[in-house]
Amino acid sequence: MPGAIALVTILLAAIAGAIAQHATVDDKASGNRYPNELPKFRFFQTSSWRYLKPLVSSMKDVRDVLGEPQEASDVSQFTTPYPGDAEAKKPVFTYKINDEWEALVYFCKYCFHSRPKDIPGDRLCSIDLIPTRRISFKSVKFPPVFKRRHIQAVDAAWDEYSDGIGLRYEVYTTGTPYGKQKPGDLNRISYGPPPEVGYR
């Protein structure tokens, strides 16, 4: 009898562990976490990465869902080989989506979205879609839900349009010295966490 009880205990623990891991990648997968996507740029609900949750999914979860990245780099030492997930200080994963888009995956170690300070560094911060060709946004009219913020960097400037619940569009206001982008071109679409919201 004690052996049977021990076996049941082990099985229950295994089931609980499986449920806990599933929760890090599957919650809200059937809903729409980003309801304000622009009409011609609605990617989230049909994407493979809709099962990943910012601030909850880990680097391992990202690999489990998306596979091995085409490139893994540590921005803090960009010219050296990737040191591994645990050692990387500013890790970024690159995935090719199709001929028109690639995805850059950022983690809380190196994150450009607001987030609670107690979130582990290996948790997903955002998935940013980068166009591989020029896409003009000059004629795009953002709905009132989006707030504009101008950003001036060393090599370029852009307007950031944020809906306040994790979705951002970045549109260049200058050209770039390293590409063919012109003012009015889309820089990226960023799918991140709602500001100041921590998921458990």
Secondary structure by P-SEA (a helix, b strand, c coil): caaaaaaaaaaaaaaaaaaaaaaaccccccccccccccccccccccccccccccccccaaaaaaaccccccccccccccccccccccccbbbbbbbccccbbbbbbccccccbbbbcccccccccbbbbbbccccccccccccccbbbbbbbcccbbbbbbbccccbbbbbbcccccccccccccccbbbbbcccccccc
